[in-house]
Amino acid sequence: MPAQLPRNPPPSTSGTPAPGQRADARHNRARLLQAAREAYALNGADVPSSTIARRAGVGAATLYRHFPTRGSLIAAAFSEQLGQCTAALDEALQDDDPWHGLRNVLTKVCTMQAEDRGFSAAFLSQFPDAPDVRRERARAEAGLARLVQRAKDTGQLRKDFDPSDVTLLLLANNGVVRESPAASMAASRRLLAYFLQSCLPTDGTPLPQPAPLRLDDLYNPPHRTG
């Protein structure tokens, strides 16, 4: 009985090619990721996959062979930036000054949102076929809660601050992203400055109850009725 030919390895949903890919396959994958990043940066993550394939100079079949779903392409295109967010949080947790660490991680993430419309869309999207992304989000939520509590414990953060307030900030920051990069950055910086000032300890009127939000709510579309 003749030996069976080895099957190609499954496509990777991360930014790293699957082991054993041929040189031409790696080249096509790299072109697709570059084309996706450029298209998403200009027009957000709603760019059709067929447009990205044309931009990369490959056929639709090649695109779907590497990235069988739209979510897997978006996740791979922005895996480096999502990794930078995780690294920024890890760095903040190692900071001896928790308030300084919290300000730094919020500044970095808000800046990345304002600089790249595609990243902002990716940051606010779900990736059901990318378990590594979901795992990192869960770790980020736990780390953020620790960082917030540390800042409270040192008296640098108002006592009624809630981790869900970070979700509110990121949702609001996504809303100020505009066509003009300069306008997006200016609006983002001003919004963040207002937010950080409001986070300082105060003896004034307490805030309303926290919104029932988690980081996962950043990636779920709003439910509409009617």
Secondary structure, 3 states (H helix, E strand, C coil): CCCCCCCCCCCCCCCCCCCCCCHHHHHHHHHHHHHHHHHHHHHCCCCCHHHHHHHHCCCHHHHHHHCCCHHHHHHHHCHHHHHHHHHHHHHHHHCCCHHHHHHHHHHHHHHHHHHCHHHHHHHCCCCCCCHHHHHHHHHHHHHHHHHHHHHHHCCCCCCCCCCHHHHHHHHHHHHCCCCCHHHHHHHHHHHHHHHHHHCCCCCCCCCCCCCCCCHHHHHCCCCCCC
